[in-house]
Amino acid sequence: MLLHDKLKSYNVILASASPRRRELLRATGIEYRLAEKFECEEEYPASLPAEEVAPYLSRLKSNAYPTNLAYNDLLITADTTVVLDGDVLGKPATEAEARKMIAQLSGREHSVITGVTLRMADRERTFSSRSVVRFAALTDEQINYYVDNYHPMDKAGAYGIQEWIGYVGIESIEGSFYNVMGLPVQRLCREIEALVEELPSCYL
């Protein structure tokens, strides 16, 4: 039985404002509803290693969800970070910051880590997926064109791999392309399937 058929008796809830995550989850065939917007202070301890920030924030978002889950609810939360030289590059606050971030990534490799938390009424699991992305050396003209014409402000590291800069600027990817977009869908499906299979039959 396919995963989306196994989930027919579950209420899958995606708590994410990201249109990329919504698109990717929809493409798996899993039926879901969007959670209503809720507040979550996305802060993490300064001492936390950069590779652990994304899964930490995915759990933080999950715990901030304000509604008690029913026995057959499945809540999905996620966070994606860009890590360069051990530092987390978040979403840029200004266009100038976006240009600076992309210039830092130019001609170098960086990691993209997506943390995902799956939570039900009585159980929870968190995992993360890592992809290594290498940018070609970008000119100032290319960086300015991207920032001026696309949408870097709502993206970790100030770029979207599915946009123009991904086509002209990325030399290679090691790992999941979809992880770089914001949701490692193959790993997600595997983790959901494992979670469902360990549930007692009363959930079905």
Stockholm file with secondary structure:
# STOCKHOLM 1.0

chainA/1-204         MLLHDKLKSYNVILASASPRRRELLRATGIEYRLAEKFECEEEYPASLPAEEVAPYLSRLKSNAYPTNLAYNDLLITADTTVVLDGDVLGKPATEAEARKMIAQLSGREHSVITGVTLRMADRERTFSSRSVVRFAALTDEQINYYVDNYHPMDKAGAYGIQEWIGYVGIESIEGSFYNVMGLPVQRLCREIEALVEELPSCYL
#=GR chainA/1-204 SS CCHHHHTTTSEEEECCCCHHHHHHHHHTTCCCEECCCCCCCCCCCTTSCGGGHHHHHHHHHHHHCCSCCCTTEEEEEEEEEEEETTEEECCCSSHHHHHHHHHHHTTSEEEEEEEEEEECSSCEEEEEEEEEEEECCCCHHHHHHHHHHSCGGGSGGGCCTTSHHHHHHEEEEESCHHHHHTCCHHHHHHHHHHHHHTSCGGGC
#=GC SS_cons         CCHHHHTTTSEEEECCCCHHHHHHHHHTTCCCEECCCCCCCCCCCTTSCGGGHHHHHHHHHHHHCCSCCCTTEEEEEEEEEEEETTEEECCCSSHHHHHHHHHHHTTSEEEEEEEEEEECSSCEEEEEEEEEEEECCCCHHHHHHHHHHSCGGGSGGGCCTTSHHHHHHEEEEESCHHHHHTCCHHHHHHHHHHHHHTSCGGGC
//
